[in-house]
Amino acid sequence: MFKSTEEEEKEVPAVEEKEEVEDGHNPLAIDQEPVVLEEEKEIPEKKEKKGLFKKKEEEKKSVKVYEKGLTKSREGFVSRLANLTNKYAKVTEEYFEELEEILIMADIGVNTVMEFMDRLRDRVRKENITDPSLLKEIIVDELFIIYVNDEVLSNKLNYREEGPTIMMFVGVNGVGKTTTIAKLAHKMIDDGKKVLMVGADTFRAGAVEQLKEWSLKVGAGFYGKEESDPASVVYDGIELAKEEGYDVVLIDTAGRLQNKVNLMKELEKMNKVILEKAGGCDETLLVIDATTGQNGVSQAKAFKEITNITGIVLTKLDGTAKGGIVLAIKESVGVPVKYIGLGETKDDLQEFDIEKYIYGLFKDMM
């Protein structure tokens, strides 16, 4: 189902290098039109190979980031799964009960685990499986199927063709929201986009200044005012983005979930401004700290109640042994995970890919 990094390396086509020609004219031609040598012509196949080579290199790098970032989770509950296989010679009800406990302890979520166990028991019965070692790949396949759930899931961010794309970030304080905005801004700037960071978390001490410092580090534009109405900051920020031709506006918001009514009113007001000034928000991304486990799932449910969430950014996934939270969040709110944080550097913020995630998590079992 999944390919190892070594297998992918074998598939990378060799790129034929050609010598560069200093002089683009035929040296034997006199008073003739310049002749373009073969080396100077654009060769679509060669360009395509270079693009494919670069893509393969990026894919290999991404797979390695996933593998490294999920080490703690792999050494946690995945090692317990491997030990379970060694413990039982046959698939018994005791085996199922222990497996269920391991999955629940991994923060996969009770409902997801119950659905998974039903599917697993059904396959064991239909296929007459008695050897636990034969269940390794089936366990991985079934978890993959449960996440996808016959849906067309997109981890891609929505960009508009004309005018600035507006993305709002929500989440409680301390989950890594500001650094996530900075890392995404850096990626977008690398892709050639002009990015404006807007500080609409106007009442938390130092929040606006912190975002401004990040904007300077990554080379993004910035707009923000401390102790101002967040909606008015958003209004002025979008106005600035239009005037100066920004491609993307990234809006930081407050994370005071303790008072949901006030936060809901604040977000509603900002959404009205965005609708008026830009036709609506293109993405509302909820940032969650993976190390908070089921508390993170509760946050996802609470924020979905007060605003329209289009995607999840799961930070600090490398810091938890309970990597199953990805499955739990998808099950609890039905919103796709779009990015995951697997370390401290900008490259450790990765577009979420369910296959790389499952492979990175279970590669020692496969």
C-alpha positions, -999 to +999 in steps of 0.1 A: +000+000+000+028+024+009+062+028-006+094+031+013+118+059+008+142+034-008+116+023-033+108+059-042+145+066-049+145+038-075+117+054-093+133+088-098+143+092-134+178+102-143+181+137-155+203+140-186+227+170-183+239+188-214+268+211-219+261+248-220+269+266-253+285+300-249+279+312-285+244+307-299+254+313-336+266+288-362+304+296-366+303+285-402+274+307-412+283+340-430+256+367-435+230+342-426+202+343-400+215+331-366+211+294-361+198+282-328+218+252-316+200+221-302+214+228-267+196+263-267+162+250-277+137+245-250+132+208-246+099+201-229+108+165-220+140+177-202+121+204-183+095+178-174+121+155-161+137+182-140+103+191-125+096+154-118+130+150-102+124+180-079+090+167-070+104+133-061+131+150-040+104+170-021+083+139-016+113+119-002+121+148+022+084+150+033+082+113+040+114+115+061+099+145+081+068+124+087+088+094+098+110+114+121+082+135+135+061+105+144+089+086+162+074+093+196+040+080+187+055+050+169+075+041+200+044+045+221+012+028+211+026+012+179+052-007+199+023-019+221+005-031+191+036-051+180+040-066+215+003-076+214+009-096+182+038-114+199+018-121+230-011-140+214-007-171+193-043-168+182-069-141+176-091-143+207-117-121+224-089-112+249-068-101+220-096-078+208-101-063+242-064-055+247-063-040+212-093-019+219-077-005+251-044+003+233-063+023+206-083+042+231-052+050+251-037+064+218-063+091+217-079+078+186-114+084+202-139+060+216-164+062+187-137+057+161-123+027+181-157+011+184-163+015+146-129+001+139-133-029+162-166-038+146-150-037+111-120-057+123-141-084+140-162-087+108-131-091+086-116-117+109-148-137+109-154-135+071-118-142+062-114-168+089-082-152+103-067-168+134-030-156+133-026-121+149+004-114+127-019-114+096-039-085+112-010-060+110-018-047+075-055-051+080-053-028+111-035-002+090-059-005+061-090-002+083-077+029+101-070+045+067-105+036+054-121+050+086-103+084+082-112+087+045-148+074+050-156+075+013-152+112+013-133+134-011-109+151+014-088+180+004-058+191+024-052+219+000-057+255+010-083+275-010-068+304-030-089+328-050-079+338-085-085+375-081-081+398-051-065+388-018-072+354-004-084+358+032-074+332+058-084+335+095-067+315+123-086+305+155-076+285+185-070+289+222-038+307+235-007+287+237-014+262+209+012+277+185-012+298+165+012+327+158+042+305+149+019+285+126+008+317+108+045+326+104+055+292+090+026+292+066+035+328+055+071+317+049+059+288+027+036+311+007+064+337+002+087+309-010+060+301-035+061+337-048+030+350-030+029+385-014+016+379+022+001+403+048-001+393+084-030+410+104-029+411+142-065+410+153-058+395+187-058+430+200-063+426+238-038+399+247-007+417+259+021+415+234+001+395+208+002+421+181+039+429+187+048+392+185+031+388+152+048+419+139+082+404+149+074+372+130+064+392+099+098+408+099+115+374+103+097+358+073+095+389+051+057+394+052+038+426+054+021+435+087-009+454+100-022+456+135-032+479+164-032+470+201-063+476+222-084+483+191-116+467+179-106+434+161-131+439+134-118+474+126-083+460+124-095+434+099-113+461+079-082+483+076-060+452+070-080+441+040-081+477+027-043+478+029-040+444+012-062+456-017-043+489-021-008+473-021-016+442-041-012+415-015-021+379-026-029+365+008-041+380+042-034+358+073-055+370+103-046+362+139-075+361+163-081+359+201-083+326+218-105+333+248-126+302+247-136+306+284-162+331+273-177+315+242-204+341+238-181+371+236-157+352+213-185+341+190-197+377+187-162+389+180-157+363+152-192+370+138-183+407+135-150+399+118-167+375+094-192+403+085-164+427+077-146+401+056-178+394+037-183+431+031-147+438+021-137+406+003-168+385-003-160+362+026-133+342+043-115+316+021-102+295+050-109+294+087-082+272+102-084+259+138-050+254+154-048+227+180-019+214+202-017+177+196-001+171+230-033+182+248-050+150+237-088+148+243-088+184+254-078+193+219-108+173+206-130+193+230-116+226+216-124+214+181-160+208+190-163+241+208-149+262+180-170+244+154-201+255+174-191+292+172-176+296+137-173+278+103-141+258+105-127+247+071-096+229+082-074+219+112-037+226+118-024+201+144+008+214+160+034+196+182+025+162+168+061+152+173+058+158+210+031+132+217+031+094+220-006+095+213-005+102+175-041+088+171-055+123+178-055+130+140-082+103+137-101+114+168-104+151+156-115+141+121-142+118+137-154+144+162-158+174+139-157+160+104-132+186+093-100+176+074-066+181+090-048+204+065-014+209+082+005+191+109+035+204+129+063+178+133+091+200+147+104+235+153+116+245+118+096+258+089+100+226+070+085+206+098+051+222+092+038+198+065+007+195+044-013+167+059-012+135+039-031+105+053-009+079+035+023+095+048+008+098+083-003+061+084+030+049+069+051+071+093+030+058+122+030+021+114+061+016+093+077-006+120+047-030+118+047-033+080 
